[in-house]
């Protein structure tokens, strides 16, 4: 079993693919999100997650958060401003007299995730897929891998976060060359990536972002708003933290509620705070911050050489995209409603789990379970549909049939490939056609095998082989399974609506073909053997033949079938005599 891990700036998650389902694992308190915060206790022990976050306010000097911003960085790189040490040397973090590397700190978060998963699963877990931002360079990716190894994992794959998110949204099922924008606004960072699906694999075409833009900025703006509304004076560091925490809570609740009351007893000295806050008010102060994402979106589109309308989908990642204002802005920037089908704060982790499942070999079945939405077949004599692969067959699949010539002297066959549920080929869709030639043969002597192979990607290969001469032809049809749901529904509805007429048409055609074969044969036999039969029998046969001709001309199915069966009965003796003569000969 391979774990999928989203090692985030603010929060981290772990999951596994278990019994056919991707599952994110929760700690003993039922939380799936583990804050990416590490607190170093004086006695040498380490606290991670919510417990560490609680210590942050009291002991900021021995608590580390957002280390992801520093992983794989050197002094002088972005994010290392204000840190001391020689330029170009690896970043270290002084904590309780030790100098820790960011990967050592990150490994504490990973150890905690590993412990959560092992407790839930009841067995050890030693392999992982870990996600990183698309813009991470080799050093940052290598450092993340090292963090995983320090936590006791073999890191099977480092996966780009937008790719993971796209997997979670099921976008690997889009048609090839589809383009997707991944808008990721988390607690502290913003990223916009443009991906293109290429043979089932996502390629990152462009990525832009701001490593200092996220929900934390919104919390600050809302805290300032609350302080202004409540006319608060200077606050102690502790009160200031309480205010920011309540601002975050209000922000999150106002994503679903229209207004709420904030109460903070004894916030500053003996005075308490109680004010009403509306969604409209917070949107006003958050808007300028969210607006800053726009430029990155436009730059990414430009870098990818695309226009907003070229995008097939826009997906949301990161807790902050739960805000209605963010969703509205995204829709405006891309002139397209974003896809809201997944939990934005779990999408990356879920994608990591799916990637893990692919590596485990557990997900191949997904494609194998695809089915043909409509039947595939070829047109046979009389314009009938001959089904070779029935609808709802699991793919990949292979099926075939042997055909022969219906007319003497025929020297080829046209193989017309059809898709649909109707009895007559003209009512189905023609996917293609080709000719296979063979030496002129008496009726029924040619042997042409036709084989349909439909692969897991829905590509149909039709092979026709004249088994006598060995000549063969192959054609490939790309779009056999790529049929829109509406078209499939219309075809199925049509086949139900016309079921009786279709069946009637098929029975009539089959009867017609039999009549056309039988009438000249009876005529020829009578010419040879009329003298050997009693005249009444000859008259009877001629009358029955005339009835077949007349039923055929009248297009009457039931009458034609009855007339054929009567002619069959009446010619029994004639047929026996014909055989006897042939035997003597
Ligand atoms: P992430 O980095 O994806 O875990 O996102 C964390 C950020 O999402 C924090 O700033 C949270 O306050 C924010 N967030 C989580 N839930 C919501 C919500 N319902 N509405 C607005 N922001 C949210």
Boltz pocket constraint, residues with backbone or C-beta under 6 A from the ligand:
constraints:
  - pocket:
      binder: B
      contacts: [[A, 8], [A, 9], [A, 10], [A, 11], [A, 185], [A, 186], [A, 187], [A, 188], [A, 214], [A, 215], [A, 216], [A, 248], [A, 251], [A, 252], [A, 253], [A, 255], [A, 317], [A, 318], [A, 319], [A, 320], [A, 321], [A, 322], [A, 323], [A, 344], [A, 345]]
      max_distance: 6.0
